[in-house]
Amino acid sequence: MKIADLNDFTRVFQTFLDQGPEQKQIIEEGRDIVKELVSAPGWLNETLEQLILDNDFLDGQWHSVDPNEITLFRSSDRSFSVRAFIWEPRRFYPIHDHGSWGLVGVYFNQARERKFERIDDGSIEGQGEVRLTGEGILGKGGTTYVLPINDGIHQVEAVDDLAAVTIHVYGKPVRTGYIQLYNVHNHTVYRAYPPNVLQRILAIRTLGSVNEPWAVQVLQEARNKTKKDFVKMECDISLSRRY
Ligand SMILES: [Fe+2]
C-alpha cells in the first residue's frame, strides 16, 4: 500500500508492529515505511495551519519534554507514537538520549545529526561523558534511527538558515518519564522532565538541599506513595544527599 498521509502510515505501521518484529527488524524495515511517510507531500500542512490559526487546537497540544515537539499520533495499544520536531536555524539543541527505539525522517529542508557514545560508566550521579562517533546531513526523505538509552545518544539541528521538520516514530519506552541531556563541556548529564511533572521533580530536588527533618519526612512520604519509578529515584537521590 502506498503511504500518502499520516493515516496511511499509522495503519501500515500498526500492522507491521502487530507481527511482533524484533528491534533489529523494526529499525531496518520500519525505516523504509517512515521514508515513505516523509517523502509524501502535504500531509503535515493541516497541523501547521491549525497550530497557527486555531486557538483550541493549540491549547489542546500535548506538552512533552521537548518544547519543539508536536505529538501527531499515539497508538491505542501504546506500541508507538508519531511526533514532528521543528528545528530552528542557529539554535542550539542538546545532546540527548531516548527511552525507546526511534525512527526519524526528514520532512522539510535538511537536518544535521551528530551521534555520540557514552564513555563513562554512569556510576556517579550527575556525571556523564559522551564522545562524537559520527555526523551527517539528511535531506528530504532521509532517515536515521536511535536505540534506547545509551545506544541512541544524538543531537539534531537545522542546516543553513532554514527551519527543518523531522518526523519521529517512537516505540514503547523501556524507560519512562524523562530523557537525559548531556553537556560535553563539563561532562554532566541532566534528567529532563515534561512540564506536567517538572515542578514536582524540582521540589523533590530542592528538599535534597534542605537540611530539615520535615524535608526527610516529605521525601519519604512521596517515595512511599508514588507508583512512578522516576519519582522514587528522584526521592532516593534527594534522601541520599542528606548531610
Ligand atoms: Fe532524539
Residues whose N, C-alpha, C, O or C-beta is under 5 A from the ligand:
A	BS01	LIG	none
